[in-house]
Amino acid sequence: MQYSAYRFPSLRLALFEALGIYKLTPRLAPGTLLGGYWEHPEERDVDWVAGAFMLVPRAVFEQTGGFDERLFMYGEDMEWCYRIRDHGWRVRYYPDATIVHADHASSDIRWGDERIALCLQRQRDIYKERNGWARGAALMTLGLIGAVLRNGYYAVRGRLGGPQAARYRDMQPHLRITLRALASLTLGRR
């Protein structure tokens, strides 16, 4: 299953997730985080959903204008859900509606690993637009600190052995790409 429902980025969420605080308070994680942290058979209101599959009443489209044409791939769904919520509509995750989606198939062809940086850049830009430059910089800094911590933790866990060691080693290339992208965004190179 591909996770498709998320919370809007925030400094509170970045502290909670990127720095791993949710591991210290596991009962809070399902209500605070979405993604892979909650039971997906449950119908619920969410902040935003992935644009791979959205059912939207015509009135919502007419009031909000649909996707922002400045954003092609990554971030357009989150930005639109912000506007949907700004207009007083709810965004609802409904588990009985399903599709088959080839996760990242097209974007891998076009951008390869650069898609991770593009996704993070769009998140930063949308967050900065709504919350200001300083908060956008703080969000990226928290993400970078979290990526450094996770990268170190996964490296140690991968070397220690045990039943999960291979999984930690398999995640390290992805984490290194994320770390480089966040460093570039935090230092203003993008």
C-alpha positions, 0 to 999 in steps of 0.5 A: 500500500502506498501511503497517501494522506498527510499532515501539512508541514509545520515546525511542531510536526518537524520536531515530532517526526524528523527528530524522532520524538514520536518514538518516545510518545508512540501513542501520540504518533497516530493522531499527530502523524499520518503517512505510515503511522496510523491504521489506514482502514479508518476513514478520517479527515486529513490535511492533504492527500496525494494527487494520484487519486482525488474525488472532488465535488465540482463546487470545490474545483470551481471555488478553488480553481483546481491545481496551481499550474505553476506546480507540475509534479510534487506539491501541487496536491498539497498546495491545492488542499491548503486552498480547499481547507482555506475555503472551508471544505474538508479533505477526507481520506476514504479507505474503500476507494482504491486504485493501482498507482505505479509509485514514482514510475513517471518521475523516476524516468524524468527526474530519477533521484532528483525527485526527492530534492524536488519534492522537498523543495516544493514543500519548503517553497509552499511552506515559506509562501504561507509562513514566511522565510524564517519559518521555512528556513527553520523547517528545512533546518529541522529536517536536515538535523533529523536526516543527519540523526537518522543517517547515523542511527541507520548506519549503526543499526546496519552494522550491529547485525540482527534481524533488521540490519539489512533493512537499515542498510537498504535505507541508507542510500535513500537517506543519503539522497535526502540528506544531500537535498536537505543540506542544499535547501537549508544552505540556500543552494536551491 
